[in-house]
Amino acid sequence: MAPIRSPFYPRVIGHEFAGTVTALGRHVTGVAVGGGRAVVDPVVSCGHCYPCRIGRSNVCANLEVIGVHRDGGFRNFVAVPAHNAIPIPADMPFSLAALAEPISIAANVLDRTGCGSDDTLLIRVPEPSASRCCRLAKCMVPAASGRHR
C-alpha cells in the first residue's frame, strides 16, 4: 500500500470549480482553448494501480485532490490534467457546473447502496451534502408507492 501523502501548506484551496480554458499543454487534444469552458474533476489518479485498473480511480493508491494536494480553484489560474477538464455548454453558469462534483458524490452513494422505493433512508452526512443526497434520492429511487420517505 502506498504511503499516505499529507497536503503541504500553504495551499490554495478549492476542489469544486469550473472555468475558462486559457492555455493547453503541448500534447493536449480534445479540449478547446480561448473560450472553451470546463468543469474540473478534482480527483487526479495514476491510472496504473489496482483500483484504477478496475475502474475505481476515486480510491487510487496514488490519489491527489486538486485543492488539497495541489493548488485549487481559488487561484486565478490553475493547471489541471486534460482528462480532468470536462467541457460544459456555453450557456451553463460556472456556479451550476461547480455542483457536478458534490452531486456526483451523492449519486455514487445512492447508486452503490442499491436503494429501492421500499427502503427508508437515513442520510447522516454534514450539510449541505445531506440536502443533496435527499433531493437526489427522491429523483433516483422510483416512488412505486407514490410517496417519498
DSSP file (Angstrom, degrees, kcal/mol; ACC not computed):
  #  RESIDUE AA STRUCTURE BP1 BP2  ACC     N-H-->O    O-->H-N    N-H-->O    O-->H-N    TCO  KAPPA ALPHA  PHI   PSI    X-CA   Y-CA   Z-CA
    1    1 A M              0   0    0      0, 0.0     3,-0.1     0, 0.0    60,-0.0   0.000 360.0 360.0 360.0 138.3    0.0    0.0    0.0
    2    2 A A        -     0   0    0      1,-0.1     3,-0.0    59,-0.0     2,-0.0  -0.396 360.0-101.0 -70.4 146.6    1.3    3.5   -0.9
    3    3 A P        -     0   0    0      0, 0.0     2,-0.4     0, 0.0    -1,-0.1  -0.356  40.1-103.3 -66.2 149.4    2.1    5.8    2.0
    4    4 A I        -     0   0    0     -3,-0.1     2,-0.6     1,-0.0    58,-0.1  -0.619  34.4-145.8 -75.4 125.4   -0.5    8.4    2.8
    5    5 A R        -     0   0    0     -2,-0.4     3,-0.1    58,-0.2    -1,-0.0  -0.830   9.1-144.7 -96.7 123.8    0.7   11.8    1.5
    6    6 A S        -     0   0    0     -2,-0.6     2,-0.1     1,-0.1    62,-0.0  -0.553  26.0-102.4 -81.8 148.9   -0.3   14.8    3.5
    7    7 A P        -     0   0    0      0, 0.0     2,-0.5     0, 0.0    62,-0.2  -0.418  34.4-130.7 -64.1 146.6   -1.2   18.0    1.9
    8    8 A F        -     0   0    0     60,-0.2    -3,-0.0    61,-0.2     0, 0.0  -0.881  34.0-110.1-102.5 132.3    1.6   20.6    2.0
    9    9 A Y  S    S+     0   0    0     -2,-0.5     2,-0.2     2,-0.1     3,-0.0  -0.849  91.1  55.4-114.5 150.5    0.7   24.0    3.2
   10   10 A P  S    S+     0   0    0      0, 0.0     2,-0.3     0, 0.0    -2,-0.1   0.399  79.5 164.3 -73.2 151.0    0.3   26.8    2.4
   11   11 A R        -     0   0    0     -2,-0.2     2,-0.7    56,-0.1    -2,-0.1  -0.994  41.3-126.0-138.8 139.9   -2.1   25.6   -0.2
   12   12 A V        -     0   0    0     -2,-0.3    60,-2.6     2,-0.0    55,-0.2  -0.815  37.8-148.2 -86.8 119.4   -4.7   27.4   -2.3
   13   13 A I        +     0   0    0     -2,-0.7    61,-2.0    58,-0.2    62,-0.2  -0.093  44.3 113.5 -81.9-178.9   -8.0   25.5   -1.7
   14   14 A G        +     0   0    0     53,-0.4    59,-2.6    59,-0.2    61,-0.1   0.530  15.6 167.5 118.3  98.6  -10.9   24.9   -4.0
   15   15 A H        +     0   0    0     57,-0.2     2,-0.6     1,-0.2    51,-0.1   0.457  69.5  66.2-114.9  -4.0  -11.9   21.5   -5.3
   16   16 A E  S    S+     0   0    0     25,-0.1     2,-0.3    85,-0.1    -1,-0.2  -0.869  77.7 120.7-117.4  94.9  -15.4   22.3   -6.7
   17   17 A F        -     0   0    0     -2,-0.6    23,-2.4    23,-0.5     2,-0.3  -0.983  39.5-164.3-155.4 162.5  -14.9   24.7   -9.6
   18   18 A A  E     +A   39   0A   0     -2,-0.3     2,-0.3    21,-0.2    21,-0.2  -0.925  23.0 150.0-140.9 163.1  -15.3   25.4  -13.3
   19   19 A G  E     -A   38   0A   0     19,-2.7    19,-2.6    -2,-0.3     2,-0.4  -0.955  43.9 -63.9-172.4-169.8  -13.6   28.0  -15.6
   20   20 A T  E     -A   37   0A   0     -2,-0.3     2,-0.6    17,-0.2    17,-0.2  -0.829  43.9-122.8-101.4 134.1  -12.4   29.0  -19.0
   21   21 A V        +     0   0    0     15,-3.4    13,-1.5    -2,-0.4    14,-1.0  -0.658  35.9 168.9 -77.2 119.6   -9.6   27.2  -20.7
   22   22 A T        +     0   0    0     -2,-0.6     2,-0.3     1,-0.3    -1,-0.2   0.626  60.9  10.1-108.2 -18.0   -6.8   29.7  -21.4
   23   23 A A        -     0   0    0      9,-0.1     2,-0.3    10,-0.0    -1,-0.3  -0.989  60.8-146.8-158.5 156.5   -3.9   27.5  -22.4
   24   24 A L        -     0   0    0     -2,-0.3     2,-0.1    -3,-0.1     9,-0.0  -0.934  23.9-111.9-126.8 150.7   -3.1   23.9  -23.3
   25   25 A G    >   -     0   0    0     -2,-0.3     3,-1.5     1,-0.1    -1,-0.0  -0.322  44.2 -97.1 -69.8 164.4   -0.1   21.7  -22.8
   26   26 A R  T 3  S+     0   0    0      1,-0.3    -1,-0.1    -2,-0.1    -2,-0.0   0.834 120.0  35.9 -54.4 -40.7    1.8   20.6  -25.9
   27   27 A H  T 3  S+     0   0    0      2,-0.0     2,-0.3     0, 0.0    -1,-0.3   0.205  86.8 123.9-104.7  15.4    0.2   17.2  -26.4
   28   28 A V    <   +     0   0    0     -3,-1.5     2,-0.3     2,-0.0    -4,-0.0  -0.609  30.7 169.8 -83.1 133.2   -3.4   18.1  -25.3
   29   29 A T        +     0   0    0     -2,-0.3     3,-0.1     1,-0.1    -2,-0.0  -0.931  53.1  39.7-132.8 160.3   -6.2   17.4  -27.7
   30   30 A G  S    S+     0   0    0     -2,-0.3     2,-0.4     1,-0.2    -1,-0.1   0.470  88.9  98.8  83.8   2.1  -10.0   17.4  -27.3
   31   31 A V        -     0   0    0     55,-0.1     2,-0.3     5,-0.0    -1,-0.2  -0.988  69.8-130.6-123.1 130.6  -10.1   20.5  -25.1
   32   32 A A        -     0   0    0     -2,-0.4     2,-0.3     5,-0.1   -11,-0.2  -0.580  19.8-159.2 -81.6 138.2  -11.0   23.9  -26.6
   33   33 A V        +     0   0    0     -2,-0.3   -11,-0.2     1,-0.2     4,-0.1  -0.786  64.5  41.4-109.9 158.2   -8.8   26.8  -25.7
   34   34 A G  S    S-     0   0    0    -13,-1.5    -1,-0.2    -2,-0.3   -12,-0.2   0.988 137.5  -2.3  73.2  60.2   -9.7   30.5  -26.0
   35   35 A G  S    S+     0   0    0    -14,-1.0    -1,-0.1     1,-0.4     2,-0.1   0.255  92.8 139.0 109.7 -11.3  -13.2   30.5  -24.6
   36   36 A G        -     0   0    0    -15,-0.5   -15,-3.4   -16,-0.1    -1,-0.4  -0.443  41.1-148.9 -63.7 139.4  -13.6   26.8  -24.0
   37   37 A R  E     +A   20   0A   0     51,-0.4    51,-1.8   -17,-0.2     2,-0.3  -0.888  20.6 171.3-116.2 143.4  -15.4   26.2  -20.7
   38   38 A A  E     -AB  19  87A   0    -19,-2.6   -19,-2.7    -2,-0.4     2,-0.4  -0.997  29.7-137.5-150.4 150.6  -14.9   23.2  -18.4
   39   39 A V  E     -AB  18  86A   0     47,-2.6    47,-3.0    -2,-0.3     2,-0.5  -0.845  34.5-126.5-100.5 148.0  -15.8   21.9  -15.0
   40   40 A V  E     - B   0  85A   0    -23,-2.4   -23,-0.5    -2,-0.4    45,-0.2  -0.841   5.2-146.8-105.4 128.6  -12.9   20.2  -13.2
   41   41 A D        -     0   0    0     43,-2.7   -25,-0.1    -2,-0.5    25,-0.1  -0.835  17.8-156.5 -82.0 114.3  -12.9   16.7  -11.7
   42   42 A P        +     0   0    0      0, 0.0    24,-2.9     0, 0.0     2,-0.7   0.593  63.1  96.8 -76.1  -8.2  -10.6   17.3   -8.7
   43   43 A V  E     -C   65   0B   0     22,-0.2     2,-0.7   -28,-0.1    22,-0.2  -0.724  55.1-168.2 -87.9 113.9   -9.5   13.7   -8.3
   44   44 A V  E     -C   64   0B   0     20,-3.3    20,-2.1    -2,-0.7     2,-0.3  -0.900  12.4-175.8-102.7 114.2   -6.2   13.1  -10.0
   45   45 A S        -     0   0    0     -2,-0.7    18,-0.1    18,-0.2    13,-0.1  -0.717  32.0-128.3-111.9 161.3   -5.5    9.4  -10.2
   46   46 A C        -     0   0    0     -2,-0.3    -1,-0.1    11,-0.1    11,-0.0   0.801  27.3-143.7 -79.5 -29.8   -2.4    7.5  -11.5
   47   47 A G  S    S+     0   0    0     10,-0.1    -1,-0.1     1,-0.1    10,-0.0   0.435  83.4  72.6  82.0  -2.0   -4.3    5.2  -13.9
   48   48 A H        +     0   0    0      4,-0.0    -1,-0.1     5,-0.0     5,-0.0   0.670  69.0  90.2-119.6 -24.8   -1.9    2.3  -13.1
   49   49 A C  S  > S-     0   0    0      1,-0.1     4,-2.4     8,-0.0     5,-0.2  -0.152  90.6 -95.7 -72.4 171.6   -2.7    0.9   -9.6
   50   50 A Y  H  > S+     0   0    0      1,-0.2     4,-1.6     2,-0.2     6,-0.2   0.926 122.9  49.8 -56.8 -51.4   -5.2   -1.8   -8.9
   51   51 A P  H  4>S+     0   0    0      0, 0.0     5,-3.3     0, 0.0     3,-0.3   0.913 112.9  48.3 -57.0 -41.0   -8.1    0.4   -8.1
   52   52 A C  H >45S+     0   0    0      1,-0.2     3,-1.5     3,-0.2     5,-0.3   0.909 108.6  53.9 -63.4 -41.3   -7.5    2.5  -11.3
   53   53 A R  H 3<5S+     0   0    0     -4,-2.4    -1,-0.2     1,-0.3    -3,-0.1   0.771 109.7  47.5 -66.6 -25.6   -7.3   -0.7  -13.4
   54   54 A I  T 3<5S-     0   0    0     -4,-1.6    -1,-0.3    -3,-0.3    -2,-0.2   0.253 125.1 -98.7-100.1  13.9  -10.6   -1.9  -12.2
   55   55 A G  T < 5S+     0   0    0     -3,-1.5    -3,-0.2    -5,-0.1     3,-0.2   0.669  92.7 115.3  85.2  16.3  -12.4    1.4  -12.8
   56   56 A R    > < +     0   0    0     -5,-3.3     3,-2.3    -6,-0.2    -4,-0.2  -0.378  23.2 149.5-112.8  51.9  -12.3    2.7   -9.2
   57   57 A S  G >   +     0   0    0      1,-0.3     3,-1.5    -5,-0.3    -5,-0.2   0.690  61.5  75.4 -61.2 -18.2  -10.0    5.7   -9.7
   58   58 A N  G 3  S+     0   0    0      1,-0.3    -1,-0.3    -3,-0.2   -14,-0.1   0.670 102.3  40.2 -68.4 -14.5  -11.7    7.5   -6.9
   59   59 A V  G <  S+     0   0    0     -3,-2.3    -1,-0.3    -8,-0.0    -2,-0.2  -0.089  85.8 161.8-121.0  33.3   -9.8    5.3   -4.5
   60   60 A C    X   -     0   0    0     -3,-1.5     3,-1.3     1,-0.1    -3,-0.1  -0.196  46.1-129.9 -51.9 140.1   -6.5    5.4   -6.4
   61   61 A A  T 3  S+     0   0    0      1,-0.3    -1,-0.1   -57,-0.0   -59,-0.0   0.712 111.1  37.8 -66.3 -20.2   -3.5    4.3   -4.3
   62   62 A N  T 3  S+     0   0    0      2,-0.1    -1,-0.3   -58,-0.1    -2,-0.1   0.012  88.6 159.9-118.6  25.5   -1.7    7.5   -5.5
   63   63 A L    <   -     0   0    0     -3,-1.3     2,-0.4   -18,-0.1   -18,-0.2  -0.137  17.1-175.5 -55.8 138.3   -4.7    9.8   -5.4
   64   64 A E  E     -C   44   0B   0    -20,-2.1   -20,-3.3   -22,-0.0     2,-0.5  -0.984  13.7-145.8-130.3 146.1   -4.2   13.5   -5.3
   65   65 A V  E >>> -C   43   0B   0     -2,-0.4     4,-2.5   -22,-0.2     3,-2.3  -0.953  18.0-125.1-116.1 125.5   -7.0   16.1   -5.0
   66   66 A I  B 345S+d   70   0C   0    -24,-2.9     6,-0.2    -2,-0.5     5,-0.2  -0.516 103.7  28.4 -65.2 129.3   -6.9   19.4   -6.7
   67   67 A G  T 345S+     0   0    0      3,-3.1   -53,-0.4    -2,-0.3    -1,-0.3   0.284 127.8  46.2  97.1  -8.6   -7.4   22.0   -3.9
   68   68 A V  T <45S+     0   0    0     -3,-2.3   -60,-0.2     2,-0.2    -2,-0.2   0.602 128.8  14.1-123.5 -61.1   -6.0   19.6   -1.3
   69   69 A H  T  <5S+     0   0    0     -4,-2.5     2,-0.3   -62,-0.2   -61,-0.2   0.676 136.2  33.3 -91.8 -21.6   -2.7   18.1   -2.5
   70   70 A R  B   <S-d   66   0C   0     -5,-1.4    -3,-3.1   -58,-0.1    -2,-0.2  -0.925 104.8 -82.5-129.3 154.4   -2.4   20.6   -5.4
   71   71 A D        -     0   0    0     -2,-0.3   -58,-0.2    -5,-0.2    -3,-0.1  -0.280  58.4-155.8 -58.1 145.3   -3.4   24.2   -5.6
   72   72 A G    >   -     0   0    0    -60,-2.6     3,-1.8    -5,-0.2   -58,-0.2  -0.156  30.9 -55.0-116.0-157.7   -7.1   24.6   -6.4
   73   73 A G  T 3  S+     0   0    0    -59,-2.6   -59,-0.2     1,-0.3   -55,-0.1   0.509 112.0  73.1 -67.4 -10.9   -9.9   26.7   -7.9
   74   74 A F  T 3  S+     0   0    0    -61,-2.0    -1,-0.3   -60,-0.1     2,-0.2   0.478  79.1  95.8 -84.2   0.1   -9.4   29.8   -5.7
   75   75 A R  S <  S-     0   0    0     -3,-1.8     3,-0.1   -62,-0.2     0, 0.0  -0.502  85.6-123.4 -77.0 157.0   -6.2   30.6   -7.8
   76   76 A N  S    S+     0   0    0      1,-0.3     2,-0.4    -2,-0.2    -1,-0.1   0.886 100.5  14.7 -66.1 -38.0   -6.6   33.0  -10.6
   77   77 A F  S    S-     0   0    0     -5,-0.1     2,-0.4     2,-0.0    -1,-0.3  -0.994  72.7-176.5-136.0 141.3   -5.2   30.3  -12.9
   78   78 A V        -     0   0    0     -2,-0.4     2,-0.4    -3,-0.1    -6,-0.1  -0.998  20.2-135.8-141.6 136.5   -4.8   26.6  -12.2
   79   79 A A        +     0   0    0     -2,-0.4    -2,-0.0    -8,-0.1    -8,-0.0  -0.781  29.0 174.7 -91.5 131.7   -3.2   23.8  -14.3
   80   80 A V        -     0   0    0     -2,-0.4     5,-0.1   -14,-0.0    -2,-0.0  -0.960  40.2 -92.0-132.3 151.6   -5.2   20.5  -14.4
   81   81 A P    >   -     0   0    0      0, 0.0     3,-2.0     0, 0.0     4,-0.4  -0.360  40.0-119.1 -59.0 143.4   -4.7   17.3  -16.3
   82   82 A A  G >  S+     0   0    0      1,-0.3     3,-1.6     2,-0.2   -54,-0.0   0.866 112.8  56.1 -55.5 -40.5   -6.6   17.4  -19.6
   83   83 A H  G 3  S+     0   0    0      1,-0.3    -1,-0.3     3,-0.1   -42,-0.0   0.608 101.6  59.0 -72.5  -8.0   -8.8   14.4  -18.8
   84   84 A N  G <  S+     0   0    0     -3,-2.0   -43,-2.7     1,-0.1     2,-0.8   0.477  88.1  84.2 -93.3  -4.3   -9.9   16.2  -15.6
   85   85 A A  E <   -B   40   0A   0     -3,-1.6   -45,-0.2    -4,-0.4    -1,-0.1  -0.872  64.7-168.8-101.0 106.9  -11.3   19.1  -17.6
   86   86 A I  E     -B   39   0A   0    -47,-3.0   -47,-2.6    -2,-0.8   -55,-0.1  -0.851  23.6-120.2-101.3 119.6  -14.8   18.2  -18.7
   87   87 A P  E     -B   38   0A   0      0, 0.0   -49,-0.3     0, 0.0   -51,-0.0  -0.226  29.1-164.6 -59.5 144.4  -16.3   20.5  -21.3
   88   88 A I        -     0   0    0    -51,-1.8   -51,-0.4     4,-0.1     6,-0.0  -0.908  29.8 -88.7-125.6 156.0  -19.6   22.3  -20.4
   89   89 A P    >   -     0   0    0      0, 0.0     3,-1.6     0, 0.0    -1,-0.0  -0.260  34.8-118.1 -63.1 151.4  -22.1   24.1  -22.6
   90   90 A A  T 3  S+     0   0    0      1,-0.3    -2,-0.0   -53,-0.0   -55,-0.0   0.778 113.4  51.1 -60.6 -28.4  -21.5   27.8  -23.2
   91   91 A D  T 3  S+     0   0    0      2,-0.1    -1,-0.3     0, 0.0     0, 0.0   0.419  83.9 104.8 -94.4   3.6  -24.8   28.8  -21.5
   92   92 A M  S <  S-     0   0    0     -3,-1.6    -4,-0.1     1,-0.0     2,-0.0  -0.733  74.0-124.8 -84.9 123.4  -24.2   26.8  -18.3
   93   93 A P    >>  -     0   0    0      0, 0.0     4,-2.3     0, 0.0     3,-0.6  -0.376  12.9-127.6 -64.2 143.7  -23.2   29.1  -15.4
   94   94 A F  H 3> S+     0   0    0      1,-0.2     4,-2.3     2,-0.2     5,-0.1   0.862 109.7  60.5 -58.7 -35.4  -20.0   28.2  -13.7
   95   95 A S  H 34 S+     0   0    0      1,-0.2     4,-0.3     2,-0.2    -1,-0.2   0.850 108.2  43.4 -63.5 -33.6  -21.8   28.2  -10.4
   96   96 A L  H X4 S+     0   0    0     -3,-0.6     3,-1.5     2,-0.2    -2,-0.2   0.904 111.8  52.8 -75.8 -43.2  -24.0   25.4  -11.6
   97   97 A A  H >< S+     0   0    0     -4,-2.3     3,-2.0     1,-0.3     4,-0.3   0.856  99.6  64.1 -60.3 -35.1  -21.2   23.4  -13.2
   98   98 A A  T >< S+     0   0    0     -4,-2.3     3,-0.5     1,-0.3    -1,-0.3   0.683  90.8  66.8 -64.9 -16.7  -19.3   23.6   -9.9
   99   99 A L  T <> S+     0   0    0     -3,-1.5     4,-2.3    -4,-0.3     5,-0.3   0.547  75.9  89.2 -79.4  -6.4  -22.0   21.5   -8.4
  100  100 A A  H <> S+     0   0    0     -3,-2.0     4,-2.1    -4,-0.2    -1,-0.2   0.900  86.0  49.5 -57.8 -42.8  -21.1   18.5  -10.6
  101  101 A E  H <> S+     0   0    0     -3,-0.5     4,-1.6    -4,-0.3    -1,-0.2   0.960 114.0  41.1 -66.7 -53.0  -18.6   17.2   -8.0
  102  102 A P  H  > S+     0   0    0      0, 0.0     4,-1.7     0, 0.0    -1,-0.2   0.873 116.8  49.8 -66.0 -33.1  -20.7   17.2   -4.9
  103  103 A I  H  X S+     0   0    0     -4,-2.3     4,-2.6     1,-0.2    -2,-0.2   0.872 106.8  55.6 -70.5 -35.4  -23.8   15.9   -6.8
  104  104 A S  H  X S+     0   0    0     -4,-2.1     4,-2.4    -5,-0.3    -1,-0.2   0.855 105.2  53.1 -65.7 -32.3  -21.7   13.1   -8.3
  105  105 A I  H  X S+     0   0    0     -4,-1.6     4,-2.4     2,-0.2    -1,-0.2   0.938 110.3  46.6 -65.9 -45.9  -20.7   12.0   -4.7
  106  106 A A  H  X S+     0   0    0     -4,-1.7     4,-2.3     1,-0.2    -2,-0.2   0.916 113.3  49.6 -61.4 -42.9  -24.4   11.9   -3.7
  107  107 A A  H  X S+     0   0    0     -4,-2.6     4,-2.6     1,-0.2    -1,-0.2   0.899 110.5  50.2 -63.7 -40.8  -25.3    9.9   -6.9
  108  108 A N  H  X S+     0   0    0     -4,-2.4     4,-2.7     2,-0.2     5,-0.2   0.917 110.2  50.2 -63.6 -43.9  -22.4    7.5   -6.3
  109  109 A V  H  X S+     0   0    0     -4,-2.4     4,-1.5     1,-0.2    -2,-0.2   0.941 114.4  43.7 -59.2 -48.4  -23.5    6.9   -2.7
  110  110 A L  H  X>S+     0   0    0     -4,-2.3     5,-1.0     1,-0.2     4,-0.9   0.882 114.6  49.5 -67.6 -38.3  -27.1    6.2   -3.7
  111  111 A D  H ><5S+     0   0    0     -4,-2.6     3,-0.5     1,-0.2    -1,-0.2   0.924 111.6  48.0 -66.5 -44.0  -26.1    4.0   -6.7
  112  112 A R  H 3<5S+     0   0    0     -4,-2.7    -1,-0.2     1,-0.2    -2,-0.2   0.763 107.7  55.7 -71.5 -24.7  -23.8    1.9   -4.7
  113  113 A T  H 3<5S-     0   0    0     -4,-1.5    -1,-0.2    -5,-0.2    -2,-0.2   0.736  97.4-138.6 -79.8 -21.0  -26.3    1.3   -1.8
  114  114 A G  T <<5 -     0   0    0     -4,-0.9    -3,-0.1    -3,-0.5    -2,-0.1   0.858  29.0-171.1  68.7  35.3  -28.9   -0.1   -4.2
  115  115 A C      < -     0   0    0     -5,-1.0     2,-0.2     1,-0.1    -1,-0.1  -0.244   1.4-163.5 -59.7 145.5  -31.8    1.8   -2.5
  116  116 A G    >   -     0   0    0     25,-0.1     3,-1.6     4,-0.0    25,-0.1  -0.746  36.6 -96.1-124.0 175.4  -35.3    0.9   -3.6
  117  117 A S  T 3  S+     0   0    0      1,-0.3    28,-0.2    -2,-0.2    30,-0.1   0.699 122.3  54.1 -67.9 -18.7  -38.7    2.5   -3.3
  118  118 A D  T 3  S+     0   0    0      2,-0.1    -1,-0.3    26,-0.0     2,-0.2   0.449  90.3 101.3 -93.0  -0.3  -39.5    0.4   -0.2
  119  119 A D    <   -     0   0    0     -3,-1.6     2,-0.5     1,-0.0    30,-0.2  -0.561  64.5-141.2 -86.5 147.6  -36.3    1.4    1.6
  120  120 A T        -     0   0    0     -2,-0.2     2,-0.4     2,-0.0    -2,-0.1  -0.928  23.0-144.8-102.5 129.8  -36.1    4.0    4.4
  121  121 A L        -     0   0    0     -2,-0.5     2,-0.6    28,-0.1    13,-0.0  -0.804  16.3-167.5-102.7 135.7  -33.0    6.2    4.1
  122  122 A L        -     0   0    0     -2,-0.4     2,-0.8     2,-0.0    -2,-0.0  -0.972  12.6-166.9-113.3 111.4  -31.0    7.6    7.0
  123  123 A I        +     0   0    0     -2,-0.6     2,-0.6     2,-0.1    11,-0.1  -0.880   9.9 176.4-104.5 109.7  -28.7   10.1    5.5
  124  124 A R        +     0   0    0     -2,-0.8    -2,-0.0     2,-0.0    -1,-0.0  -0.697  33.0 112.8-119.4  77.7  -26.0   11.0    8.0
  125  125 A V  S    S-     0   0    0     -2,-0.6     5,-0.2     3,-0.0    -2,-0.1  -0.935  70.5 -84.8-138.3 160.2  -23.6   13.4    6.4
  126  126 A P    >>  -     0   0    0      0, 0.0     4,-1.0     0, 0.0     3,-1.0  -0.289  63.4 -69.0 -66.9 151.1  -22.9   17.1    7.0
  127  127 A E  T 34 S+     0   0    0      1,-0.3     0, 0.0     2,-0.2     0, 0.0  -0.502 115.7  28.4 -67.7 148.0  -24.9   19.8    5.4
  128  128 A P  T 3> S+     0   0    0      0, 0.0     4,-1.8     0, 0.0    -1,-0.3  -0.977 118.6  59.7 -87.1   5.2  -25.2   20.7    2.6
  129  129 A S  H <> S+     0   0    0     -3,-1.0     4,-2.5     1,-0.2    -2,-0.2   0.863 101.5  57.1 -60.1 -36.1  -24.3   17.1    1.4
  130  130 A A  H  X S+     0   0    0     -4,-1.0     4,-2.6     1,-0.2    -1,-0.2   0.918 105.7  49.6 -62.3 -43.7  -27.3   15.8    3.3
  131  131 A S  H  > S+     0   0    0      1,-0.2     4,-2.6     2,-0.2     5,-0.2   0.910 111.0  49.5 -61.8 -42.3  -29.7   18.0    1.3
  132  132 A R  H  X S+     0   0    0     -4,-1.8     4,-2.6     2,-0.2     5,-0.2   0.922 111.4  49.1 -63.8 -43.0  -28.1   17.0   -2.0
  133  133 A C  H  X S+     0   0    0     -4,-2.5     4,-2.7     2,-0.2    -2,-0.2   0.928 112.4  48.3 -61.3 -45.1  -28.4   13.3   -1.0
  134  134 A C  H  X S+     0   0    0     -4,-2.6     4,-1.8     2,-0.2    -2,-0.2   0.938 114.2  45.0 -61.7 -47.7  -32.1   13.7    0.0
  135  135 A R  H  X S+     0   0    0     -4,-2.6     4,-1.0     1,-0.2    -1,-0.2   0.912 115.7  46.9 -64.3 -41.7  -33.0   15.6   -3.2
  136  136 A L  H  X S+     0   0    0     -4,-2.6     4,-2.9    -5,-0.2     3,-0.3   0.874 107.3  57.1 -68.5 -36.6  -31.1   13.1   -5.4
  137  137 A A  H  X S+     0   0    0     -4,-2.7     4,-2.5     1,-0.2    -1,-0.2   0.897 103.5  54.1 -60.6 -39.8  -32.7   10.1   -3.6
  138  138 A K  H  < S+     0   0    0     -4,-1.8    -1,-0.2     1,-0.2    -2,-0.2   0.822 114.8  41.0 -64.1 -30.0  -36.1   11.4   -4.5
  139  139 A C  H  < S+     0   0    0     -4,-1.0    -2,-0.2    -3,-0.3    -1,-0.2   0.853 120.7  40.5 -83.9 -37.3  -35.1   11.6   -8.1
  140  140 A M  H  < S+     0   0    0     -4,-2.9    -2,-0.2    -5,-0.1    -3,-0.2   0.832 100.8  72.3 -85.0 -33.6  -33.2    8.3   -8.3
  141  141 A V  S  < S-     0   0    0     -4,-2.5   -25,-0.1    -5,-0.3    -1,-0.1  -0.743  87.6-122.9 -89.5 117.7  -35.3    6.0   -6.2
  142  142 A P        -     0   0    0      0, 0.0     2,-1.5     0, 0.0     3,-0.2  -0.336  15.0-137.4 -60.2 132.5  -38.5    5.1   -8.1
  143  143 A A    >   +     0   0    0      1,-0.2     3,-1.1    -5,-0.1     5,-0.1  -0.587  35.4 164.6 -92.9  75.4  -41.5    6.1   -6.0
  144  144 A A  T 3  S+     0   0    0     -2,-1.5    -1,-0.2     1,-0.3   -26,-0.0   0.855  78.3  47.4 -61.1 -35.0  -43.6    2.9   -6.6
  145  145 A S  T 3  S-     0   0    0      2,-0.3    -1,-0.3    -3,-0.2     3,-0.1   0.593 113.7-118.2 -83.8  -8.7  -45.9    3.8   -3.7
  146  146 A G  S <  S+     0   0    0     -3,-1.1     2,-0.4     1,-0.2    -2,-0.1   0.478  84.0  89.8  86.6   1.0  -46.3    7.4   -4.9
  147  147 A R        -     0   0    0    -30,-0.1     2,-0.3     0, 0.0    -2,-0.3  -0.975  66.1-137.1-132.6 149.6  -44.7    8.9   -1.7
  148  148 A H              0   0    0     -2,-0.4   -10,-0.1     1,-0.1   -31,-0.0  -0.777 360.0 360.0-100.8 144.8  -41.1    9.7   -0.8
  149  149 A R              0   0    0     -2,-0.3   -28,-0.1   -30,-0.2    -1,-0.1   0.359 360.0 360.0-116.3 360.0  -39.6    9.0    2.6
